[in-house]
Amino acid sequence: WRANIRRAITDGALAFLACFSQQSVGRRKSYQNEELVLAIEQLRLRQPDDPWLIPVRFDECAIPDRDLGGGRTLASIQRADLFGKQADQNAAQLAEAIRRILGRDT
């Protein structure tokens, strides 16, 4: 399954949703770290304005401050918060962003 995930990230994925929660960021060891490294490598190959990597939070947690290059960090880019009063609106905006990404020429 690890090889399948690696291929999915590196072989032309149209988007990568990096999902975070208090539980996931609280783990000392996680395969999510390996997946993030691969996703960040792929993001660095893309144009700076390509909305390919989208952080998603499921609760009030800190997004890891990983370096994305070009002065950007994972914590500094646009994210989708799928909790709280704005959860439904944010989920709709995320779905629309994904529809736009899927509709563009690759």
Backbone as XML, in Angstrom:
<?xml version="1.0"?>
<chain id="A" units="angstrom">
  <residue number="1" name="TRP">
    <atom name="N" x="0.814" y="-1.205" z="0.000"/>
    <atom name="CA" x="0.000" y="0.000" z="0.000"/>
    <atom name="C" x="0.850" y="1.259" z="0.000"/>
  </residue>
  <residue number="2" name="ARG">
    <atom name="N" x="2.039" y="1.190" z="0.617"/>
    <atom name="CA" x="2.915" y="2.369" z="0.621"/>
    <atom name="C" x="3.359" y="2.728" z="-0.789"/>
  </residue>
  <residue number="3" name="ALA">
    <atom name="N" x="3.650" y="1.716" z="-1.603"/>
    <atom name="CA" x="4.044" y="1.979" z="-2.990"/>
    <atom name="C" x="2.880" y="2.592" z="-3.768"/>
  </residue>
  <residue number="4" name="ASN">
    <atom name="N" x="1.677" y="2.141" z="-3.513"/>
    <atom name="CA" x="0.501" y="2.701" z="-4.187"/>
    <atom name="C" x="0.291" y="4.163" z="-3.814"/>
  </residue>
  <residue number="5" name="ILE">
    <atom name="N" x="0.476" y="4.489" z="-2.556"/>
    <atom name="CA" x="0.340" y="5.879" z="-2.116"/>
    <atom name="C" x="1.416" y="6.740" z="-2.768"/>
  </residue>
  <residue number="6" name="ARG">
    <atom name="N" x="2.640" y="6.231" z="-2.787"/>
    <atom name="CA" x="3.749" y="6.973" z="-3.413"/>
    <atom name="C" x="3.428" y="7.250" z="-4.881"/>
  </residue>
  <residue number="7" name="ARG">
    <atom name="N" x="2.955" y="6.241" z="-5.595"/>
    <atom name="CA" x="2.604" y="6.425" z="-7.014"/>
    <atom name="C" x="1.469" y="7.433" z="-7.174"/>
  </residue>
  <residue number="8" name="ALA">
    <atom name="N" x="0.479" y="7.357" z="-6.306"/>
    <atom name="CA" x="-0.654" y="8.277" z="-6.396"/>
    <atom name="C" x="-0.196" y="9.720" z="-6.222"/>
  </residue>
  <residue number="9" name="ILE">
    <atom name="N" x="0.756" y="9.953" z="-5.360"/>
    <atom name="CA" x="1.246" y="11.311" z="-5.107"/>
    <atom name="C" x="2.146" y="11.785" z="-6.242"/>
  </residue>
  <residue number="10" name="THR">
    <atom name="N" x="3.002" y="10.926" z="-6.741"/>
    <atom name="CA" x="4.028" y="11.358" z="-7.696"/>
    <atom name="C" x="3.638" y="11.213" z="-9.157"/>
  </residue>
  <residue number="11" name="ASP">
    <atom name="N" x="2.635" y="10.423" z="-9.468"/>
    <atom name="CA" x="2.299" y="10.150" z="-10.870"/>
    <atom name="C" x="1.090" y="10.938" z="-11.357"/>
  </residue>
  <residue number="12" name="GLY">
    <atom name="N" x="1.192" y="12.250" z="-11.295"/>
    <atom name="CA" x="0.177" y="13.086" z="-11.917"/>
    <atom name="C" x="-1.081" y="13.326" z="-11.108"/>
  </residue>
  <residue number="13" name="ALA">
    <atom name="N" x="-1.012" y="13.237" z="-9.804"/>
    <atom name="CA" x="-2.185" y="13.551" z="-8.985"/>
    <atom name="C" x="-2.619" y="14.987" z="-9.275"/>
  </residue>
  <residue number="14" name="LEU">
    <atom name="N" x="-3.910" y="15.206" z="-9.418"/>
    <atom name="CA" x="-4.420" y="16.537" z="-9.718"/>
    <atom name="C" x="-4.486" y="17.430" z="-8.490"/>
  </residue>
  <residue number="15" name="ALA">
    <atom name="N" x="-4.528" y="16.820" z="-7.304"/>
    <atom name="CA" x="-4.558" y="17.582" z="-6.051"/>
    <atom name="C" x="-4.100" y="16.667" z="-4.922"/>
  </residue>
  <residue number="16" name="PHE">
    <atom name="N" x="-3.630" y="17.297" z="-3.849"/>
    <atom name="CA" x="-3.243" y="16.557" z="-2.649"/>
    <atom name="C" x="-3.844" y="17.281" z="-1.457"/>
  </residue>
  <residue number="17" name="LEU">
    <atom name="N" x="-4.742" y="16.604" z="-0.749"/>
    <atom name="CA" x="-5.333" y="17.153" z="0.467"/>
    <atom name="C" x="-4.551" y="16.600" z="1.640"/>
  </residue>
  <residue number="18" name="ALA">
    <atom name="N" x="-3.852" y="17.482" z="2.339"/>
    <atom name="CA" x="-3.090" y="17.095" z="3.523"/>
    <atom name="C" x="-4.002" y="17.294" z="4.729"/>
  </residue>
  <residue number="19" name="CYS">
    <atom name="N" x="-4.474" y="16.207" z="5.313"/>
    <atom name="CA" x="-5.478" y="16.263" z="6.380"/>
    <atom name="C" x="-4.824" y="16.216" z="7.760"/>
  </residue>
  <residue number="20" name="PHE">
    <atom name="N" x="-5.307" y="17.110" z="8.642"/>
    <atom name="CA" x="-4.746" y="17.234" z="9.978"/>
    <atom name="C" x="-5.839" y="17.270" z="11.033"/>
  </residue>
  <residue number="21" name="SER">
    <atom name="N" x="-5.512" y="16.706" z="12.179"/>
    <atom name="CA" x="-6.366" y="16.780" z="13.365"/>
    <atom name="C" x="-5.434" y="16.801" z="14.575"/>
  </residue>
  <residue number="22" name="GLN">
    <atom name="N" x="-5.983" y="17.074" z="15.735"/>
    <atom name="CA" x="-5.158" y="17.050" z="16.936"/>
    <atom name="C" x="-4.519" y="15.676" z="17.114"/>
  </residue>
  <residue number="23" name="GLN">
    <atom name="N" x="-5.270" y="14.645" z="16.802"/>
    <atom name="CA" x="-4.743" y="13.290" z="16.948"/>
    <atom name="C" x="-3.601" y="13.026" z="15.961"/>
  </residue>
  <residue number="24" name="SER">
    <atom name="N" x="-3.772" y="13.444" z="14.708"/>
    <atom name="CA" x="-2.728" y="13.157" z="13.713"/>
    <atom name="C" x="-1.445" y="13.945" z="13.976"/>
  </residue>
  <residue number="25" name="VAL">
    <atom name="N" x="-1.566" y="15.216" z="14.355"/>
    <atom name="CA" x="-0.352" y="15.995" z="14.596"/>
    <atom name="C" x="0.293" y="15.643" z="15.932"/>
  </residue>
  <residue number="26" name="GLY">
    <atom name="N" x="-0.450" y="14.973" z="16.807"/>
    <atom name="CA" x="0.088" y="14.573" z="18.100"/>
    <atom name="C" x="0.912" y="13.296" z="18.070"/>
  </residue>
  <residue number="27" name="ARG">
    <atom name="N" x="0.873" y="12.583" z="16.961"/>
    <atom name="CA" x="1.647" y="11.342" z="16.855"/>
    <atom name="C" x="3.127" y="11.653" z="16.676"/>
  </residue>
  <residue number="28" name="ARG">
    <atom name="N" x="3.941" y="10.904" z="17.379"/>
    <atom name="CA" x="5.399" y="11.078" z="17.226"/>
    <atom name="C" x="5.881" y="10.494" z="15.913"/>
  </residue>
  <residue number="29" name="LYS">
    <atom name="N" x="5.285" y="9.387" z="15.483"/>
    <atom name="CA" x="5.655" y="8.731" z="14.231"/>
    <atom name="C" x="4.383" y="8.502" z="13.421"/>
  </residue>
  <residue number="30" name="SER">
    <atom name="N" x="4.492" y="8.754" z="12.109"/>
    <atom name="CA" x="3.328" y="8.582" z="11.259"/>
    <atom name="C" x="3.770" y="8.489" z="9.802"/>
  </residue>
  <residue number="31" name="TYR">
    <atom name="N" x="3.080" y="7.664" z="9.021"/>
    <atom name="CA" x="3.341" y="7.613" z="7.581"/>
    <atom name="C" x="2.929" y="8.920" z="6.913"/>
  </residue>
  <residue number="32" name="GLN">
    <atom name="N" x="2.084" y="9.698" z="7.586"/>
    <atom name="CA" x="1.686" y="10.981" z="7.044"/>
    <atom name="C" x="2.915" y="11.866" z="6.808"/>
  </residue>
  <residue number="33" name="ASN">
    <atom name="N" x="3.922" y="11.765" z="7.650"/>
    <atom name="CA" x="5.142" y="12.552" z="7.470"/>
    <atom name="C" x="5.824" y="12.213" z="6.153"/>
  </residue>
  <residue number="34" name="GLU">
    <atom name="N" x="5.900" y="10.943" z="5.838"/>
    <atom name="CA" x="6.504" y="10.515" z="4.572"/>
    <atom name="C" x="5.683" y="11.025" z="3.386"/>
  </residue>
  <residue number="35" name="GLU">
    <atom name="N" x="4.362" y="10.938" z="3.496"/>
    <atom name="CA" x="3.483" y="11.412" z="2.429"/>
    <atom name="C" x="3.625" y="12.919" z="2.233"/>
  </residue>
  <residue number="36" name="LEU">
    <atom name="N" x="3.748" y="13.665" z="3.328"/>
    <atom name="CA" x="3.931" y="15.113" z="3.221"/>
    <atom name="C" x="5.235" y="15.466" z="2.519"/>
  </residue>
  <residue number="37" name="VAL">
    <atom name="N" x="6.297" y="14.747" z="2.825"/>
    <atom name="CA" x="7.583" y="14.991" z="2.160"/>
    <atom name="C" x="7.430" y="14.806" z="0.649"/>
  </residue>
  <residue number="38" name="LEU">
    <atom name="N" x="6.775" y="13.722" z="0.241"/>
    <atom name="CA" x="6.554" y="13.480" z="-1.192"/>
    <atom name="C" x="5.697" y="14.572" z="-1.815"/>
  </residue>
  <residue number="39" name="ALA">
    <atom name="N" x="4.634" y="14.958" z="-1.124"/>
    <atom name="CA" x="3.743" y="15.992" z="-1.651"/>
    <atom name="C" x="4.468" y="17.328" z="-1.782"/>
  </residue>
  <residue number="40" name="ILE">
    <atom name="N" x="5.283" y="17.668" z="-0.815"/>
    <atom name="CA" x="6.028" y="18.930" z="-0.875"/>
    <atom name="C" x="7.031" y="18.900" z="-2.025"/>
  </residue>
  <residue number="41" name="GLU">
    <atom name="N" x="7.675" y="17.758" z="-2.249"/>
    <atom name="CA" x="8.589" y="17.627" z="-3.391"/>
    <atom name="C" x="7.835" y="17.862" z="-4.697"/>
  </residue>
  <residue number="42" name="GLN">
    <atom name="N" x="6.638" y="17.292" z="-4.817"/>
    <atom name="CA" x="5.835" y="17.470" z="-6.025"/>
    <atom name="C" x="5.372" y="18.919" z="-6.171"/>
  </residue>
  <residue number="43" name="LEU">
    <atom name="N" x="4.996" y="19.542" z="-5.071"/>
    <atom name="CA" x="4.563" y="20.939" z="-5.104"/>
    <atom name="C" x="5.690" y="21.837" z="-5.608"/>
  </residue>
  <residue number="44" name="ARG">
    <atom name="N" x="6.915" y="21.559" z="-5.197"/>
    <atom name="CA" x="8.060" y="22.383" z="-5.600"/>
    <atom name="C" x="8.325" y="22.303" z="-7.102"/>
  </residue>
  <residue number="45" name="LEU">
    <atom name="N" x="7.852" y="21.249" z="-7.761"/>
    <atom name="CA" x="8.023" y="21.106" z="-9.204"/>
    <atom name="C" x="6.980" y="21.911" z="-9.982"/>
  </residue>
  <residue number="46" name="ARG">
    <atom name="N" x="5.954" y="22.361" z="-9.303"/>
    <atom name="CA" x="4.835" y="23.057" z="-9.940"/>
    <atom name="C" x="5.013" y="24.569" z="-9.895"/>
  </residue>
  <residue number="47" name="GLN">
    <atom name="N" x="4.205" y="25.247" z="-10.670"/>
    <atom name="CA" x="4.180" y="26.704" z="-10.647"/>
    <atom name="C" x="3.750" y="27.174" z="-9.259"/>
  </residue>
  <residue number="48" name="PRO">
    <atom name="N" x="4.282" y="28.299" z="-8.771"/>
    <atom name="CA" x="3.961" y="28.765" z="-7.419"/>
    <atom name="C" x="2.469" y="29.018" z="-7.175"/>
  </residue>
  <residue number="49" name="ASP">
    <atom name="N" x="1.719" y="29.355" z="-8.214"/>
    <atom name="CA" x="0.295" y="29.648" z="-8.030"/>
    <atom name="C" x="-0.604" y="28.436" z="-8.287"/>
  </residue>
  <residue number="50" name="ASP">
    <atom name="N" x="-0.026" y="27.260" z="-8.432"/>
    <atom name="CA" x="-0.792" y="26.028" z="-8.665"/>
    <atom name="C" x="-1.385" y="25.547" z="-7.338"/>
  </residue>
  <residue number="51" name="PRO">
    <atom name="N" x="-2.714" y="25.529" z="-7.209"/>
    <atom name="CA" x="-3.336" y="25.127" z="-5.939"/>
    <atom name="C" x="-3.405" y="23.609" z="-5.795"/>
  </residue>
  <residue number="52" name="TRP">
    <atom name="N" x="-2.283" y="22.962" z="-5.804"/>
    <atom name="CA" x="-2.238" y="21.501" z="-5.794"/>
    <atom name="C" x="-2.289" y="20.930" z="-4.382"/>
  </residue>
  <residue number="53" name="LEU">
    <atom name="N" x="-1.581" y="21.526" z="-3.457"/>
    <atom name="CA" x="-1.508" y="21.048" z="-2.075"/>
    <atom name="C" x="-2.438" y="21.897" z="-1.213"/>
  </residue>
  <residue number="54" name="ILE">
    <atom name="N" x="-3.434" y="21.252" z="-0.627"/>
    <atom name="CA" x="-4.420" y="21.973" z="0.172"/>
    <atom name="C" x="-4.466" y="21.356" z="1.569"/>
  </residue>
  <residue number="55" name="PRO">
    <atom name="N" x="-4.016" y="22.087" z="2.593"/>
    <atom name="CA" x="-4.145" y="21.595" z="3.965"/>
    <atom name="C" x="-5.617" y="21.643" z="4.409"/>
  </residue>
  <residue number="56" name="VAL">
    <atom name="N" x="-6.051" y="20.589" z="5.088"/>
    <atom name="CA" x="-7.418" y="20.497" z="5.601"/>
    <atom name="C" x="-7.330" y="20.180" z="7.088"/>
  </residue>
  <residue number="57" name="ARG">
    <atom name="N" x="-8.034" y="20.977" z="7.899"/>
    <atom name="CA" x="-8.052" y="20.722" z="9.340"/>
    <atom name="C" x="-9.439" y="20.220" z="9.744"/>
  </residue>
  <residue number="58" name="PHE">
    <atom name="N" x="-9.460" y="19.162" z="10.559"/>
    <atom name="CA" x="-10.712" y="18.599" z="11.057"/>
    <atom name="C" x="-11.067" y="19.078" z="12.451"/>
  </residue>
  <residue number="59" name="ASP">
    <atom name="N" x="-10.121" y="19.739" z="13.110"/>
    <atom name="CA" x="-10.366" y="20.348" z="14.413"/>
    <atom name="C" x="-9.318" y="21.428" z="14.637"/>
  </residue>
  <residue number="60" name="GLU">
    <atom name="N" x="-9.355" y="22.055" z="15.772"/>
    <atom name="CA" x="-8.450" y="23.158" z="16.097"/>
    <atom name="C" x="-7.055" y="22.598" z="16.397"/>
  </residue>
  <residue number="61" name="CYS">
    <atom name="N" x="-6.265" y="22.424" z="15.364"/>
    <atom name="CA" x="-4.908" y="21.890" z="15.518"/>
    <atom name="C" x="-3.942" y="22.779" z="14.752"/>
  </residue>
  <residue number="62" name="ALA">
    <atom name="N" x="-2.687" y="22.669" z="15.100"/>
    <atom name="CA" x="-1.645" y="23.422" z="14.397"/>
    <atom name="C" x="-1.184" y="22.624" z="13.188"/>
  </residue>
  <residue number="63" name="ILE">
    <atom name="N" x="-1.137" y="23.285" z="12.050"/>
    <atom name="CA" x="-0.594" y="22.647" z="10.847"/>
    <atom name="C" x="0.922" y="22.724" z="10.948"/>
  </residue>
  <residue number="64" name="PRO">
    <atom name="N" x="1.621" y="21.629" z="10.684"/>
    <atom name="CA" x="3.091" y="21.659" z="10.760"/>
    <atom name="C" x="3.667" y="22.759" z="9.868"/>
  </residue>
  <residue number="65" name="ASP">
    <atom name="N" x="4.659" y="23.439" z="10.354"/>
    <atom name="CA" x="5.262" y="24.565" z="9.653"/>
    <atom name="C" x="6.376" y="24.077" z="8.737"/>
  </residue>
  <residue number="66" name="ARG">
    <atom name="N" x="6.025" y="23.230" z="7.796"/>
    <atom name="CA" x="7.015" y="22.666" z="6.861"/>
    <atom name="C" x="7.357" y="23.652" z="5.762"/>
  </residue>
  <residue number="67" name="ASP">
    <atom name="N" x="8.618" y="23.697" z="5.384"/>
    <atom name="CA" x="9.094" y="24.594" z="4.330"/>
    <atom name="C" x="8.627" y="24.078" z="2.973"/>
  </residue>
  <residue number="68" name="LEU">
    <atom name="N" x="7.962" y="24.950" z="2.205"/>
    <atom name="CA" x="7.511" y="24.597" z="0.863"/>
    <atom name="C" x="8.406" y="25.195" z="-0.209"/>
  </residue>
  <residue number="69" name="GLY">
    <atom name="N" x="9.350" y="26.027" z="0.198"/>
    <atom name="CA" x="10.198" y="26.729" z="-0.758"/>
    <atom name="C" x="9.569" y="28.064" z="-1.130"/>
  </residue>
  <residue number="70" name="GLY">
    <atom name="N" x="10.359" y="28.937" z="-1.674"/>
    <atom name="CA" x="9.869" y="30.235" z="-2.111"/>
    <atom name="C" x="9.327" y="31.095" z="-0.989"/>
  </residue>
  <residue number="71" name="GLY">
    <atom name="N" x="9.805" y="30.871" z="0.236"/>
    <atom name="CA" x="9.339" y="31.653" z="1.369"/>
    <atom name="C" x="7.989" y="31.218" z="1.924"/>
  </residue>
  <residue number="72" name="ARG">
    <atom name="N" x="7.453" y="30.136" z="1.399"/>
    <atom name="CA" x="6.157" y="29.645" z="1.874"/>
    <atom name="C" x="6.355" y="28.456" z="2.807"/>
  </residue>
  <residue number="73" name="THR">
    <atom name="N" x="5.397" y="28.301" z="3.716"/>
    <atom name="CA" x="5.365" y="27.121" z="4.578"/>
    <atom name="C" x="3.986" y="26.488" z="4.477"/>
  </residue>
  <residue number="74" name="LEU">
    <atom name="N" x="3.902" y="25.252" z="4.890"/>
    <atom name="CA" x="2.623" y="24.550" z="4.870"/>
    <atom name="C" x="1.585" y="25.297" z="5.706"/>
  </residue>
  <residue number="75" name="ALA">
    <atom name="N" x="2.029" y="25.853" z="6.824"/>
    <atom name="CA" x="1.106" y="26.579" z="7.703"/>
    <atom name="C" x="0.681" y="27.929" z="7.127"/>
  </residue>
  <residue number="76" name="SER">
    <atom name="N" x="1.405" y="28.448" z="6.126"/>
    <atom name="CA" x="1.100" y="29.782" z="5.607"/>
    <atom name="C" x="0.187" y="29.785" z="4.385"/>
  </residue>
  <residue number="77" name="ILE">
    <atom name="N" x="-0.044" y="28.640" z="3.772"/>
    <atom name="CA" x="-0.862" y="28.627" z="2.563"/>
    <atom name="C" x="-2.341" y="28.445" z="2.913"/>
  </residue>
  <residue number="78" name="GLN">
    <atom name="N" x="-3.193" y="28.759" z="1.949"/>
    <atom name="CA" x="-4.640" y="28.660" z="2.137"/>
    <atom name="C" x="-5.027" y="27.262" z="2.573"/>
  </residue>
  <residue number="79" name="ARG">
    <atom name="N" x="-5.873" y="27.182" z="3.594"/>
    <atom name="CA" x="-6.306" y="25.888" z="4.101"/>
    <atom name="C" x="-7.819" y="25.851" z="4.175"/>
  </residue>
  <residue number="80" name="ALA">
    <atom name="N" x="-8.349" y="24.662" z="4.383"/>
    <atom name="CA" x="-9.788" y="24.472" z="4.587"/>
    <atom name="C" x="-9.994" y="23.946" z="6.000"/>
  </residue>
  <residue number="81" name="ASP">
    <atom name="N" x="-10.784" y="24.669" z="6.786"/>
    <atom name="CA" x="-11.130" y="24.239" z="8.140"/>
    <atom name="C" x="-12.518" y="23.613" z="8.102"/>
  </residue>
  <residue number="82" name="LEU">
    <atom name="N" x="-12.598" y="22.321" z="8.360"/>
    <atom name="CA" x="-13.869" y="21.605" z="8.283"/>
    <atom name="C" x="-14.424" y="21.336" z="9.675"/>
  </residue>
  <residue number="83" name="PHE">
    <atom name="N" x="-14.460" y="22.366" z="10.492"/>
    <atom name="CA" x="-15.019" y="22.288" z="11.842"/>
    <atom name="C" x="-15.522" y="23.681" z="12.208"/>
  </residue>
  <residue number="84" name="GLY">
    <atom name="N" x="-16.303" y="23.766" z="13.260"/>
    <atom name="CA" x="-16.786" y="25.057" z="13.738"/>
    <atom name="C" x="-17.960" y="25.582" z="12.935"/>
  </residue>
  <residue number="85" name="LYS">
    <atom name="N" x="-18.289" y="26.838" z="13.174"/>
    <atom name="CA" x="-19.467" y="27.466" z="12.576"/>
    <atom name="C" x="-19.390" y="27.561" z="11.054"/>
  </residue>
  <residue number="86" name="GLN">
    <atom name="N" x="-18.205" y="27.674" z="10.511"/>
    <atom name="CA" x="-18.026" y="27.829" z="9.069"/>
    <atom name="C" x="-17.767" y="26.507" z="8.349"/>
  </residue>
  <residue number="87" name="ALA">
    <atom name="N" x="-17.922" y="25.380" z="9.046"/>
    <atom name="CA" x="-17.563" y="24.076" z="8.471"/>
    <atom name="C" x="-18.284" y="23.802" z="7.158"/>
  </residue>
  <residue number="88" name="ASP">
    <atom name="N" x="-19.591" y="24.021" z="7.117"/>
    <atom name="CA" x="-20.348" y="23.733" z="5.889"/>
    <atom name="C" x="-19.919" y="24.641" z="4.746"/>
  </residue>
  <residue number="89" name="GLN">
    <atom name="N" x="-19.759" y="25.915" z="5.030"/>
    <atom name="CA" x="-19.322" y="26.859" z="4.001"/>
    <atom name="C" x="-17.920" y="26.512" z="3.506"/>
  </residue>
  <residue number="90" name="ASN">
    <atom name="N" x="-17.022" y="26.198" z="4.424"/>
    <atom name="CA" x="-15.654" y="25.840" z="4.047"/>
    <atom name="C" x="-15.612" y="24.546" z="3.249"/>
  </residue>
  <residue number="91" name="ALA">
    <atom name="N" x="-16.455" y="23.581" z="3.607"/>
    <atom name="CA" x="-16.518" y="22.320" z="2.854"/>
    <atom name="C" x="-17.011" y="22.581" z="1.431"/>
  </residue>
  <residue number="92" name="ALA">
    <atom name="N" x="-17.991" y="23.457" z="1.288"/>
    <atom name="CA" x="-18.493" y="23.802" z="-0.046"/>
    <atom name="C" x="-17.405" y="24.491" z="-0.870"/>
  </residue>
  <residue number="93" name="GLN">
    <atom name="N" x="-16.632" y="25.386" z="-0.241"/>
    <atom name="CA" x="-15.541" y="26.064" z="-0.947"/>
    <atom name="C" x="-14.452" y="25.079" z="-1.350"/>
  </residue>
  <residue number="94" name="LEU">
    <atom name="N" x="-14.149" y="24.123" z="-0.473"/>
    <atom name="CA" x="-13.158" y="23.101" z="-0.802"/>
    <atom name="C" x="-13.640" y="22.258" z="-1.977"/>
  </residue>
  <residue number="95" name="ALA">
    <atom name="N" x="-14.900" y="21.856" z="-1.947"/>
    <atom name="CA" x="-15.455" y="21.056" z="-3.048"/>
    <atom name="C" x="-15.397" y="21.832" z="-4.362"/>
  </residue>
  <residue number="96" name="GLU">
    <atom name="N" x="-15.684" y="23.124" z="-4.322"/>
    <atom name="CA" x="-15.618" y="23.947" z="-5.530"/>
    <atom name="C" x="-14.176" y="24.063" z="-6.028"/>
  </residue>
  <residue number="97" name="ALA">
    <atom name="N" x="-13.229" y="24.227" z="-5.121"/>
    <atom name="CA" x="-11.819" y="24.288" z="-5.520"/>
    <atom name="C" x="-11.392" y="22.985" z="-6.194"/>
  </residue>
  <residue number="98" name="ILE">
    <atom name="N" x="-11.817" y="21.862" z="-5.646"/>
    <atom name="CA" x="-11.479" y="20.559" z="-6.243"/>
    <atom name="C" x="-12.129" y="20.421" z="-7.611"/>
  </residue>
  <residue number="99" name="ARG">
    <atom name="N" x="-13.380" y="20.862" z="-7.745"/>
    <atom name="CA" x="-14.046" y="20.821" z="-9.063"/>
    <atom name="C" x="-13.266" y="21.641" z="-10.078"/>
  </residue>
  <residue number="100" name="ARG">
    <atom name="N" x="-12.784" y="22.819" z="-9.679"/>
    <atom name="CA" x="-11.996" y="23.655" z="-10.598"/>
    <atom name="C" x="-10.705" y="22.943" z="-11.001"/>
  </residue>
  <residue number="101" name="ILE">
    <atom name="N" x="-10.043" y="22.336" z="-10.022"/>
    <atom name="CA" x="-8.800" y="21.623" z="-10.313"/>
    <atom name="C" x="-9.058" y="20.460" z="-11.252"/>
  </residue>
  <residue number="102" name="LEU">
    <atom name="N" x="-10.101" y="19.713" z="-11.018"/>
    <atom name="CA" x="-10.419" y="18.559" z="-11.871"/>
    <atom name="C" x="-10.849" y="18.971" z="-13.274"/>
  </residue>
  <residue number="103" name="GLY">
    <atom name="N" x="-11.378" y="20.169" z="-13.405"/>
    <atom name="CA" x="-11.862" y="20.630" z="-14.695"/>
    <atom name="C" x="-10.819" y="21.254" z="-15.585"/>
  </residue>
  <residue number="104" name="ARG">
    <atom name="N" x="-9.662" y="21.582" z="-15.028"/>
    <atom name="CA" x="-8.640" y="22.230" z="-15.848"/>
    <atom name="C" x="-7.857" y="21.192" z="-16.644"/>
  </residue>
  <residue number="105" name="ASP">
    <atom name="N" x="-7.224" y="21.635" z="-17.706"/>
    <atom name="CA" x="-6.381" y="20.757" z="-18.507"/>
    <atom name="C" x="-5.122" y="20.425" z="-17.734"/>
  </residue>
  <residue number="106" name="THR">
    <atom name="N" x="-4.700" y="19.180" z="-17.796"/>
    <atom name="CA" x="-3.483" y="18.764" z="-17.095"/>
    <atom name="C" x="-2.371" y="18.485" z="-18.067"/>
  </residue>
</chain>
